[in-house]
Amino acid sequence: MRRTASKWGLVAALFAVAAHAAPPVAKPAPKLITIGPAITQTVFALGAGDRVVGVDDSSAALPEASKVRTVGYQRALSAEGVLSLGAGLLLGSAEAGPPPVLEQLKQAGMKVETFANEPTVEGARARIQGIAERLGTPEQGKALVAKLDADLKKAADRATQVKGSKPPRILAIYARGSGTMMVAGSGTVADTLIRLTGAVNAADSLQGYKPLGAEAVVAAAPEFVLLPASSVSSVGGAEGLAKLPGLSQVKGWKLVTVEDVDFMGLGPNLGQAVARVQDAVAPASATAKGGGK
């Protein structure tokens, strides 16, 4: 009996040692829902796109997120729709909401984190690094910020090379059809984008987004009109814009576009968006679409 007991005791001890020595089983990374195009773009750029099971409507315009299910407009989310996708974490811009829905998601056990959408380069850096920390990829975040800084330095060097000449005047318009036309003044994403190119925001006397007014447009005297790419067809292209009050009175302006995500938020591709605008407004460029006569 004693031998039997000691034998089983030895077996139990060996099992205990083996169990203690075995590495812990890693929990699978939670599925993600991303709200806000800059947030979504950052998550994919950090290599976590395979975890994304839901995005807001505006993020769906991103090629990398085009096949992901949408959960609606970022300011009008539905708790039921979000929870139905089985995600454990929602990462969103400060505009995500409404707040009662976010509270419902938290009470249901989902982790919810939002990030400020400050229209500054410093804000973009902090947002990228913050998302990277939350995803457990801080080194990838540092690398992405470094790439952003390198792209912006190239743009700044390019802007410096043309200093001394009169900077181009760009009027940024947020358009969703001819019925919704807003001019981007100071303190907007478009304003930051324009300034980084070395150009002047023709509506910098305004603060935030203001309705498009004929007198203000004439006074702004833009040489270029900047639109989100998806808005071009809804306003009838450069020809349609040229018929609008104000723009019809300003002669010689040209149409410039950027991707919607770059017009609405400062993501990791900001430097590339700046270069795109610089290419379009460079004096040597002959490829920009003509609008005025």
LINDASUL-V417801 format. One record per residue. N is the residue number from 1. OMEGA is omega in degrees with one decimal (999 if undefined). NEAR is the number of other ideal C-beta (glycine too) atoms within 10 Angstrom. D_LAST is the distance of its C-alpha to the last C-alpha in Angstrom with 1 decimal. Layout:
n->N omega->OMEGA near->NEAR d_last->D_LAST
n->N omega->OMEGA near->NEAR d_last->D_LAST
//
This chain:
n->1 omega->-179.2 near->5 d_last->105.7
n->2 omega->179.9 near->6 d_last->104.9
n->3 omega->-179.9 near->7 d_last->103.6
n->4 omega->-179.1 near->8 d_last->101.4
n->5 omega->-178.6 near->9 d_last->100.1
n->6 omega->178.1 near->10 d_last->99.3
n->7 omega->179.6 near->10 d_last->97.6
n->8 omega->176.5 near->10 d_last->95.3
n->9 omega->178.6 near->10 d_last->94.7
n->10 omega->178.7 near->10 d_last->93.6
n->11 omega->179.6 near->10 d_last->91.2
n->12 omega->179.5 near->10 d_last->89.7
n->13 omega->178.9 near->10 d_last->89.2
n->14 omega->177.3 near->10 d_last->87.5
n->15 omega->-179.7 near->10 d_last->85.1
n->16 omega->179.1 near->10 d_last->84.4
n->17 omega->-179.6 near->10 d_last->83.7
n->18 omega->-179.9 near->9 d_last->81.4
n->19 omega->-179.7 near->8 d_last->79.5
n->20 omega->-177.3 near->7 d_last->79.1
n->21 omega->-177.2 near->7 d_last->77.9
n->22 omega->179.4 near->8 d_last->75.4
n->23 omega->179.9 near->5 d_last->71.8
n->24 omega->178.8 near->5 d_last->70.2
n->25 omega->-178.1 near->6 d_last->68.0
n->26 omega->177.1 near->6 d_last->64.3
n->27 omega->178.3 near->6 d_last->62.6
n->28 omega->178.9 near->8 d_last->59.5
n->29 omega->-178.1 near->13 d_last->56.3
n->30 omega->174.7 near->14 d_last->55.0
n->31 omega->-173.0 near->15 d_last->52.2
n->32 omega->165.3 near->25 d_last->49.0
n->33 omega->-177.9 near->31 d_last->46.4
n->34 omega->-176.2 near->34 d_last->43.2
n->35 omega->-177.1 near->30 d_last->40.9
n->36 omega->-174.6 near->27 d_last->37.5
n->37 omega->179.4 near->27 d_last->35.3
n->38 omega->177.6 near->29 d_last->35.9
n->39 omega->-178.9 near->30 d_last->39.7
n->40 omega->-180.0 near->31 d_last->39.6
n->41 omega->-179.7 near->25 d_last->37.7
n->42 omega->-179.7 near->28 d_last->40.3
n->43 omega->178.8 near->25 d_last->43.2
n->44 omega->-179.8 near->23 d_last->42.2
n->45 omega->178.4 near->22 d_last->41.4
n->46 omega->176.4 near->21 d_last->45.0
n->47 omega->-178.9 near->13 d_last->46.5
n->48 omega->-177.9 near->21 d_last->47.5
n->49 omega->-179.3 near->17 d_last->45.2
n->50 omega->178.9 near->10 d_last->48.2
n->51 omega->-175.1 near->19 d_last->49.6
n->52 omega->-180.0 near->22 d_last->46.6
n->53 omega->179.8 near->15 d_last->47.5
n->54 omega->178.2 near->24 d_last->44.9
n->55 omega->175.0 near->28 d_last->41.4
n->56 omega->-176.2 near->26 d_last->39.2
n->57 omega->-176.2 near->14 d_last->36.3
n->58 omega->178.4 near->24 d_last->33.6
n->59 omega->-177.5 near->32 d_last->35.7
n->60 omega->178.1 near->16 d_last->35.9
n->61 omega->178.3 near->18 d_last->32.3
n->62 omega->-179.0 near->22 d_last->33.8
n->63 omega->-177.5 near->8 d_last->34.9
n->64 omega->-178.3 near->15 d_last->38.3
n->65 omega->-172.7 near->24 d_last->38.9
n->66 omega->-178.2 near->10 d_last->37.6
n->67 omega->-179.6 near->7 d_last->41.1
n->68 omega->179.7 near->21 d_last->42.6
n->69 omega->179.9 near->14 d_last->43.6
n->70 omega->-178.6 near->14 d_last->41.5
n->71 omega->175.8 near->27 d_last->43.1
n->72 omega->-179.3 near->14 d_last->40.4
n->73 omega->-171.7 near->14 d_last->38.0
n->74 omega->179.8 near->21 d_last->39.1
n->75 omega->-176.0 near->13 d_last->39.8
n->76 omega->-178.4 near->12 d_last->41.7
n->77 omega->176.3 near->24 d_last->44.1
n->78 omega->-179.7 near->13 d_last->47.2
n->79 omega->-178.6 near->16 d_last->50.5
n->80 omega->-179.3 near->11 d_last->51.8
n->81 omega->179.8 near->15 d_last->48.9
n->82 omega->-176.7 near->23 d_last->48.9
n->83 omega->-177.6 near->17 d_last->52.7
n->84 omega->-177.8 near->12 d_last->52.8
n->85 omega->174.3 near->16 d_last->51.4
n->86 omega->179.1 near->12 d_last->54.4
n->87 omega->178.9 near->22 d_last->52.6
n->88 omega->-175.1 near->14 d_last->54.5
n->89 omega->174.1 near->17 d_last->51.7
n->90 omega->174.8 near->26 d_last->48.4
n->91 omega->-175.9 near->26 d_last->46.0
n->92 omega->174.5 near->22 d_last->43.1
n->93 omega->-179.5 near->25 d_last->40.6
n->94 omega->179.9 near->11 d_last->41.5
n->95 omega->-177.3 near->16 d_last->39.4
n->96 omega->-179.0 near->25 d_last->41.8
n->97 omega->7.3 near->18 d_last->43.9
n->98 omega->-176.7 near->11 d_last->45.1
n->99 omega->178.9 near->8 d_last->47.9
n->100 omega->179.0 near->9 d_last->50.7
n->101 omega->177.5 near->19 d_last->49.7
n->102 omega->178.2 near->20 d_last->49.8
n->103 omega->176.4 near->13 d_last->53.2
n->104 omega->-179.7 near->18 d_last->54.3
n->105 omega->179.0 near->19 d_last->53.4
n->106 omega->179.6 near->12 d_last->55.4
n->107 omega->178.4 near->9 d_last->58.4
n->108 omega->177.1 near->11 d_last->58.2
n->109 omega->178.3 near->8 d_last->58.7
n->110 omega->174.3 near->19 d_last->55.2
n->111 omega->-177.3 near->13 d_last->54.1
n->112 omega->177.0 near->18 d_last->50.8
n->113 omega->178.9 near->13 d_last->48.9
n->114 omega->-176.9 near->17 d_last->45.6
n->115 omega->-179.3 near->22 d_last->43.6
n->116 omega->-179.8 near->11 d_last->41.4
n->117 omega->-179.0 near->20 d_last->37.7
n->118 omega->-177.5 near->16 d_last->37.1
n->119 omega->178.9 near->18 d_last->33.6
n->120 omega->177.4 near->13 d_last->35.0
n->121 omega->178.7 near->16 d_last->36.0
n->122 omega->177.9 near->9 d_last->39.6
n->123 omega->179.0 near->17 d_last->39.4
n->124 omega->178.7 near->25 d_last->38.1
n->125 omega->-178.3 near->19 d_last->41.0
n->126 omega->-179.4 near->15 d_last->43.6
n->127 omega->178.3 near->25 d_last->42.4
n->128 omega->-177.9 near->29 d_last->42.6
n->129 omega->178.4 near->16 d_last->46.1
n->130 omega->178.2 near->16 d_last->47.2
n->131 omega->179.3 near->24 d_last->46.4
n->132 omega->178.0 near->24 d_last->48.0
n->133 omega->-177.7 near->11 d_last->51.1
n->134 omega->179.4 near->19 d_last->51.3
n->135 omega->-178.6 near->21 d_last->51.1
n->136 omega->-179.4 near->10 d_last->53.7
n->137 omega->-175.7 near->17 d_last->51.5
n->138 omega->-179.1 near->13 d_last->51.2
n->139 omega->175.8 near->8 d_last->51.1
n->140 omega->177.6 near->16 d_last->48.2
n->141 omega->178.5 near->23 d_last->46.5
n->142 omega->179.8 near->13 d_last->47.1
n->143 omega->-179.4 near->15 d_last->45.7
n->144 omega->176.8 near->22 d_last->42.5
n->145 omega->178.9 near->18 d_last->42.0
n->146 omega->178.1 near->11 d_last->42.7
n->147 omega->177.7 near->16 d_last->40.1
n->148 omega->-179.5 near->22 d_last->37.6
n->149 omega->179.3 near->13 d_last->38.5
n->150 omega->178.8 near->10 d_last->38.2
n->151 omega->-179.0 near->18 d_last->34.7
n->152 omega->177.2 near->18 d_last->33.7
n->153 omega->176.8 near->11 d_last->35.4
n->154 omega->-180.0 near->15 d_last->33.4
n->155 omega->179.8 near->20 d_last->30.2
n->156 omega->177.5 near->15 d_last->31.6
n->157 omega->179.9 near->9 d_last->32.7
n->158 omega->178.7 near->16 d_last->29.2
n->159 omega->179.8 near->17 d_last->27.7
n->160 omega->-177.9 near->10 d_last->30.5
n->161 omega->-178.6 near->10 d_last->29.7
n->162 omega->177.9 near->15 d_last->26.3
n->163 omega->-176.4 near->8 d_last->27.8
n->164 omega->174.9 near->7 d_last->27.5
n->165 omega->-178.1 near->9 d_last->23.8
n->166 omega->-178.7 near->8 d_last->21.4
n->167 omega->179.7 near->17 d_last->21.1
n->168 omega->178.7 near->23 d_last->17.8
n->169 omega->-176.3 near->19 d_last->17.1
n->170 omega->175.6 near->29 d_last->17.0
n->171 omega->-179.7 near->27 d_last->17.0
n->172 omega->-178.4 near->28 d_last->19.3
n->173 omega->172.7 near->24 d_last->19.4
n->174 omega->-174.2 near->21 d_last->22.4
n->175 omega->169.7 near->21 d_last->21.7
n->176 omega->-173.8 near->13 d_last->24.1
n->177 omega->-176.4 near->11 d_last->22.4
n->178 omega->-179.2 near->14 d_last->20.3
n->179 omega->-179.6 near->7 d_last->23.7
n->180 omega->-178.3 near->13 d_last->24.2
n->181 omega->-179.1 near->20 d_last->21.5
n->182 omega->177.1 near->16 d_last->22.9
n->183 omega->-179.8 near->25 d_last->21.6
n->184 omega->178.9 near->28 d_last->23.7
n->185 omega->179.6 near->20 d_last->25.2
n->186 omega->177.9 near->15 d_last->28.1
n->187 omega->177.9 near->15 d_last->31.0
n->188 omega->177.0 near->23 d_last->29.1
n->189 omega->-179.0 near->25 d_last->29.0
n->190 omega->178.6 near->27 d_last->25.2
n->191 omega->177.7 near->21 d_last->25.9
n->192 omega->179.8 near->21 d_last->28.5
n->193 omega->-179.0 near->25 d_last->26.5
n->194 omega->-177.8 near->29 d_last->23.7
n->195 omega->179.9 near->17 d_last->26.3
n->196 omega->178.2 near->21 d_last->28.2
n->197 omega->-175.3 near->26 d_last->25.2
n->198 omega->179.1 near->21 d_last->25.4
n->199 omega->179.5 near->23 d_last->22.1
n->200 omega->173.5 near->17 d_last->21.9
n->201 omega->-176.2 near->25 d_last->21.6
n->202 omega->179.9 near->28 d_last->19.2
n->203 omega->-175.3 near->28 d_last->21.5
n->204 omega->176.1 near->16 d_last->24.7
n->205 omega->177.7 near->11 d_last->26.0
n->206 omega->178.0 near->19 d_last->26.5
n->207 omega->-180.0 near->12 d_last->29.4
n->208 omega->-179.9 near->12 d_last->29.3
n->209 omega->-179.9 near->17 d_last->27.0
n->210 omega->178.6 near->13 d_last->25.8
n->211 omega->179.3 near->9 d_last->24.0
n->212 omega->179.4 near->21 d_last->20.3
n->213 omega->-175.1 near->15 d_last->20.0
n->214 omega->-177.0 near->14 d_last->17.1
n->215 omega->-179.0 near->10 d_last->18.7
n->216 omega->-180.0 near->18 d_last->19.4
n->217 omega->179.1 near->25 d_last->15.9
n->218 omega->179.8 near->15 d_last->14.6
n->219 omega->-179.3 near->13 d_last->17.6
n->220 omega->177.9 near->22 d_last->17.1
n->221 omega->-177.5 near->14 d_last->13.8
n->222 omega->172.6 near->27 d_last->13.3
n->223 omega->179.0 near->20 d_last->11.8
n->224 omega->175.1 near->22 d_last->12.9
n->225 omega->-176.7 near->26 d_last->13.9
n->226 omega->179.6 near->26 d_last->17.3
n->227 omega->167.5 near->24 d_last->18.9
n->228 omega->-173.6 near->23 d_last->22.3
n->229 omega->-176.1 near->14 d_last->22.1
n->230 omega->-177.9 near->15 d_last->23.9
n->231 omega->-172.6 near->19 d_last->21.5
n->232 omega->-177.5 near->17 d_last->18.5
n->233 omega->-177.2 near->10 d_last->19.9
n->234 omega->178.2 near->16 d_last->21.2
n->235 omega->178.6 near->21 d_last->17.8
n->236 omega->177.8 near->14 d_last->16.3
n->237 omega->-179.6 near->14 d_last->14.5
n->238 omega->-179.2 near->19 d_last->11.0
n->239 omega->177.9 near->12 d_last->10.2
n->240 omega->178.6 near->16 d_last->12.9
n->241 omega->-177.1 near->24 d_last->12.0
n->242 omega->179.3 near->19 d_last->8.6
n->243 omega->-177.5 near->11 d_last->11.0
n->244 omega->176.2 near->19 d_last->13.3
n->245 omega->-178.1 near->12 d_last->14.4
n->246 omega->179.3 near->20 d_last->13.3
n->247 omega->178.1 near->25 d_last->10.5
n->248 omega->-179.1 near->16 d_last->8.8
n->249 omega->178.7 near->13 d_last->9.4
n->250 omega->-175.0 near->21 d_last->8.5
n->251 omega->170.3 near->11 d_last->5.3
n->252 omega->-179.8 near->12 d_last->5.4
n->253 omega->179.5 near->25 d_last->8.0
n->254 omega->-178.9 near->20 d_last->9.7
n->255 omega->177.5 near->21 d_last->12.4
n->256 omega->179.1 near->26 d_last->16.0
n->257 omega->169.1 near->20 d_last->19.2
n->258 omega->176.9 near->22 d_last->22.9
n->259 omega->-176.7 near->20 d_last->25.9
n->260 omega->-177.6 near->19 d_last->26.9
n->261 omega->-178.4 near->26 d_last->30.2
n->262 omega->176.4 near->25 d_last->28.4
n->263 omega->-172.8 near->24 d_last->26.3
n->264 omega->-178.0 near->24 d_last->29.4
n->265 omega->-179.8 near->25 d_last->32.1
n->266 omega->-179.0 near->26 d_last->33.1
n->267 omega->-178.3 near->27 d_last->35.1
n->268 omega->179.3 near->23 d_last->36.6
n->269 omega->-178.1 near->22 d_last->33.3
n->270 omega->-178.8 near->26 d_last->31.5
n->271 omega->178.8 near->21 d_last->31.6
n->272 omega->177.7 near->18 d_last->30.0
n->273 omega->177.5 near->22 d_last->27.2
n->274 omega->179.7 near->27 d_last->26.6
n->275 omega->179.6 near->18 d_last->26.5
n->276 omega->178.6 near->18 d_last->23.9
n->277 omega->177.9 near->26 d_last->21.5
n->278 omega->178.1 near->20 d_last->22.4
n->279 omega->-175.2 near->15 d_last->21.7
n->280 omega->-175.5 near->21 d_last->18.2
n->281 omega->178.8 near->22 d_last->17.3
n->282 omega->-178.7 near->15 d_last->19.4
n->283 omega->-177.0 near->8 d_last->17.8
n->284 omega->-175.9 near->5 d_last->19.3
n->285 omega->177.3 near->12 d_last->17.7
n->286 omega->-174.0 near->6 d_last->15.4
n->287 omega->-179.7 near->8 d_last->16.1
n->288 omega->-178.1 near->17 d_last->14.0
n->289 omega->-179.2 near->14 d_last->11.8
n->290 omega->178.5 near->12 d_last->8.0
n->291 omega->-177.0 near->23 d_last->6.7
n->292 omega->-179.3 near->18 d_last->3.7
n->293 omega->999 near->8 d_last->0.0
//
